[in-house]
Amino acid sequence: MDFRIVISDPTSGRAHQIELKDPSSSKFVGKRIGDRISGDVLGLPGYAVQITGGSDREGFPMRADLPGTKRRRLLVAGGTGYHADALGKKKRKSIHGREISSDIGQINVKIVESGSKPLGELLGVAPKEEKK
C-alpha cells in the first residue's frame, strides 16, 4: 500500500509531491480529513501537517462530510467533487468517504507547523531562481 502525498506549503504557495512506501504509509490508514499528523512520518522532523483531502486509486475525490472508507454515489449540488454550471443543478456523482484506507492513491496535506529546517532542504528541492 503506497500513497502519493502532496504537501502544500501555505507560506510559499508551493506544493511538493512525495511517494510514501509501506512501513510508514500504515500511519495514515484510519485517519480522516482534518486530522493532524506529525511530520516525522513524512521525513519532516519538527513539522506538523493536516490532511485536507485526497482521491482513491481510480481518481474519485474524498469528501470531508461523507463518513466511511467506501465510495458511494451521491446526489450532490456542489462542494468537493462537483461544481454546478447553473444555480440549483444537482447530479449523481461517485465520491469516496473521508477515512483513509488501502484503496486511497493520493493524500493532500498542508503544513500547519514549521520546523527549524526549510521544507525544500528536507525534500531535496533546489530553491526557485528569481526572475530578473
N, C-alpha and C positions, 0 to 999 in steps of 0.2 A: 504494500500500500504506500504509494508515493504521492506527495502533494506538490503542486506548484504554488509557491507563496508569493504574492505581490505585496511588497512593503511600500506604503505611501508615507512620505515624509512631508507633513504639513508646513514645516518651516521653510524648506527649499522648494516645495512644489514638485518634487521629482518622485518617481516610482521605480523600485528595483524589484527584479524577479529572481527568485532562487528556487532550486529543487530541494525538497526535503525527503530524505530516504527513510527506510523502515524504522530503525531504532528510535529516532527522535519524532517521527511522524505520529506514533501512538499517543503522544502527549496531547494531540489535537482532537482525537476521537472522543466524542461525548460532549465536547464544548459547544457553545451556542454563539450565535451572532450577538455581540455586545460584551462577551466575556473578555477579561484582561488576562494576559499571559506574560510570563517573564520572557525577556528577550534571549535568555541563555539557551532556550530550546532552539532558537534560530541562529545561534552563534553570535549574538549581540549582547555581550555582558554589560550590565548596567542599564539596559533599555527595557521598557515595558511596551507591549503592543496590545491593541484592542481589535477583535475580529469585527469586520464591518460587512462581510458578505462572502460570496463565492459562487461557484457553479459546479454541477456534477460532471461526470466524465463525458456525457453527451452534450453538454453546454447549456443545460437548463439552469436558470438562476435560483439562488437561495433567497428566501423571503423571511424577514425578521418576525412577521406576525403569523407565520404558519408553523405550528408545533410539529415535532416529529422528525424522523430521518428519511421519510419516503417522499417520492414525487407524487403530486396529485394534480388533477385537472380542476381548476377553479374558474368561476365566473368572476372576472376582475374588471374594475372600471378605471384603474390607474395604479400607480406605485411601481414597485420593483417588478420587472417582467413584462410590463405593458404600459404604453403611453398612447392614450386615445387621440385620434385626429379630430374628433368632434366632441363637444360637451355632452356628457351623459352616455356615451357609447360604451358598451361592455363587450367582452369577448372571453371565450373559454380558452385558458392557457395552461400548459403544464408548468408547474413551479415546484421546486424542491423545498423541503422543510428547513427549519433554522438550525438543526443539530447536525454536527459534522459526523459523518460515518465513512466507511471504507469506499463508498461509491462517489465521493467528492473528488474532483480533479483539481480545482483551484480554490485557494482561500485568500481573500483580500483582508489585509490588516493595515492599521495605521499606527504610527508611533505616538504614544501618549506621554512617555517619559524618556528623556535622552540620557545617554551615558557620557562618560568623560571623553571617549574617542569619537571622532566623526564617523558617521554612517558609511560614507564612501570608503574610508580606510578599512573598516571591518569587512566590507563586502568585496574589497579589491577593485573598486571602481575608480578610475582616474578622474580628478576634478575637471569640470567642464571649463573649456577655454572661453575667455571673454571676447566678445566681438569688438573690433576697433571702429 
